[in-house]
């Protein structure tokens, strides 16, 4: 088991996201607010005399060991600290279905479509005048990737990729409810199937002397056809894809799966293993262990499998409040259920 400590916020949220030093929280009224994450961490840890934990919450690349007495420690973040760290906010008319931030763009989806807004890195704030609709119709989930590719999962158009100023490309005709990138691979799930779409790698600017040659190669890579593989699994199967790894749950020998309980709802990777959501529980899965998370009926949960700085974090919110968990980063042994810093080099 890898140890963790938590920052606790006594409020219920619909979603959260960490990006480039900014914490985004979506409250129950549909308001998306940005905060200075460094300020929240500094003030909260100082209030508890635990400044030694700063790197654990700010930069997962720095090895930070937790002691046995630290395990499970919860440090409350006072409401005044949250208010003091606020940098901007925008109101949403309906409850969003997904939130994602990538390459200084904020993506929000709901029952009416997908929207994009600009994020200003210097002020750590949202530009309310920049909000634009980029796709109409009910959206389940979005996953922005390199090269301006935005993967979209919806009940009507299945899985597709949208590139700004270009035509949307359909990939899978199915009721896709979940998708995520791992490098140039896009993983997606419906209730009955899992899909893996592989895109050609995008060229790097430093590989070309002439900028025009680079852009020509970039256009060619973007227009190249990806390959999609369908993994035929039943609805009650315990095998689903997630962020570059396969989540495999093994029932005790001789025992049949319990209908409706063993099905994997959603799974994501982190530096400490994979988080796997079942109908009635969240677990952390590693090759050598399986740990149930002691949070009942979460409203949402999120890991940051594409962020070098927040690779060790798990955000979980329930009716009792929000936990921002940071896991020990001193332990660097590899695990097939985990994402490692070396994976960012692919």
Secondary structure, 3 states (H helix, E strand, C coil): CCCEEEEEECCCEEEEEEECCEEEEEECCCEEEEEEHHHHHHHHHHHCCCHHHHHHHHCCCCCCCCCCCCCCEEEECCHHHHHHCEEEEEECCCCCCEEEEECCEEEEEECCEEEEEEEECCCCEEEEEEEEEEEECCCCEEEECHHHEEEEEECCCEEEEEECCCCCEEEECCCCCEEEEECCEEEEECCCEEEEEECCCCCCHHHCCCHHHHHHHHHHHHHCCCEEEEEECCCCCCEEEECCEEEECCCCCCCCCCCCCCCEEEEEEECCEEEEEECCCEEEEECCEEEECCCCCCCEEEECCCCCCCCCEEEEEECCEEEEEEECCCCCCCCCCCCCHHHHHC
